[in-house]
Amino acid sequence: MKIAVSTQGDTPESPVDERFGRAKGFLIFDDETNSFTYEDNAQNLSAMQGAGIQSAKRIIDSGATVLITGNVGPKAFATLNSASIEIFCGAAGTVRDAITKYKEGGLSRASNANVEGHW
């Protein structure tokens, strides 16, 4: 299984980015190999529109089946949900902390977007 986490940096000790669509990047954790890969999201940091959808496509293309983030807007949520990706919002701390909390059942699965678009 692969778990994507929105992040402000490129290491597991980096803080979770509270924004999904305009996150600095994503760390993809592969629990089979216990390894991380970094996906840069710089092209969406200053996008006028479509950042959430483009970021969602990046997550889908990464092969992740779970997304951990702080917040996700309606268009990104719909795109991720249509690809059967489980979304967990409200994460804080480091990427490693968020993954641990997820594995321990400490994060709640989102049933819809938790912020408005262009947040």
C-alpha positions in Angstrom: 0.0 0.0 0.0 1.1 3.5 -0.7 0.2 6.5 1.5 0.5 10.1 0.2 1.1 12.9 2.7 1.0 16.6 1.9 4.2 18.1 3.1 6.2 21.3 3.5 9.5 19.5 2.9 11.1 16.4 1.3 11.8 14.2 4.4 9.7 12.2 6.8 10.5 14.7 9.5 9.1 17.6 7.5 5.8 19.1 8.7 2.5 18.1 7.1 1.3 20.9 4.9 -2.2 21.9 5.9 -3.1 22.6 2.3 -3.6 19.9 -0.2 -3.8 21.5 -3.7 -1.1 24.1 -2.9 1.1 21.9 -0.8 4.8 22.3 -1.4 5.0 18.6 -2.2 3.9 15.1 -1.3 5.8 12.3 0.3 4.7 8.9 -0.8 5.3 6.1 1.7 5.4 2.5 0.4 4.7 0.3 3.4 5.9 -2.8 1.5 9.4 -1.4 1.1 9.3 1.0 4.0 10.5 3.8 1.7 9.6 7.3 0.8 9.6 9.1 -2.5 9.1 12.9 -2.9 6.7 14.4 -5.5 7.3 18.1 -6.0 4.2 20.2 -6.4 5.8 23.6 -7.1 3.8 24.1 -10.3 0.6 24.3 -8.3 1.8 26.7 -5.5 0.8 29.8 -7.5 -1.8 28.3 -9.9 -4.7 30.7 -10.4 -7.1 27.7 -10.5 -7.1 23.9 -10.8 -4.4 23.3 -8.2 -6.6 20.8 -6.3 -7.5 18.8 -9.3 -3.9 18.8 -10.6 -2.6 17.7 -7.2 -5.2 15.0 -7.0 -4.1 13.7 -10.4 -0.5 13.6 -9.1 -1.6 11.5 -6.2 -3.6 9.1 -8.4 -0.6 8.7 -10.7 1.6 7.9 -7.8 -0.4 4.8 -7.0 -1.3 5.9 -3.5 -4.5 4.5 -2.1 -4.6 6.8 1.0 -4.1 10.5 1.3 -3.2 12.2 4.6 -3.5 16.0 4.6 -4.6 19.0 6.6 -7.5 20.2 4.4 -8.9 19.3 1.0 -11.3 21.3 -1.1 -14.4 20.1 -3.0 -13.0 19.6 -6.5 -9.9 17.7 -5.2 -12.1 15.6 -2.9 -14.3 14.6 -5.8 -11.4 13.7 -8.0 -9.7 11.7 -5.3 -12.9 10.0 -4.2 -13.7 9.0 -7.8 -10.4 7.2 -7.9 -11.3 5.4 -4.6 -8.5 7.1 -2.7 -9.2 7.2 1.1 -8.8 10.8 2.4 -7.8 11.7 5.9 -7.9 15.4 6.9 -6.8 17.2 10.0 -3.3 15.8 10.1 -0.6 17.8 11.9 3.0 17.3 13.1 5.6 15.6 10.9 4.9 13.3 8.0 6.2 10.4 10.0 3.9 11.3 12.9 0.9 11.5 10.6 1.6 8.1 9.1 2.0 6.6 12.6 -1.3 8.1 13.7 -3.0 6.8 10.6 -1.7 3.2 11.2 -2.8 3.4 14.8 -6.3 4.4 13.7 -6.0 7.9 15.1 -7.2 9.7 12.0 -10.8 9.9 10.8 -11.6 9.3 7.2 -13.2 12.4 5.5 -16.6 12.0 4.1 -16.4 15.2 2.1 -14.3 18.3 1.6 -13.5 20.3 4.8 -12.7 23.7 3.2 -14.1 25.7 0.3 -12.3 25.9 -3.0 -9.4 28.3 -3.5 -8.5 28.0 0.2 
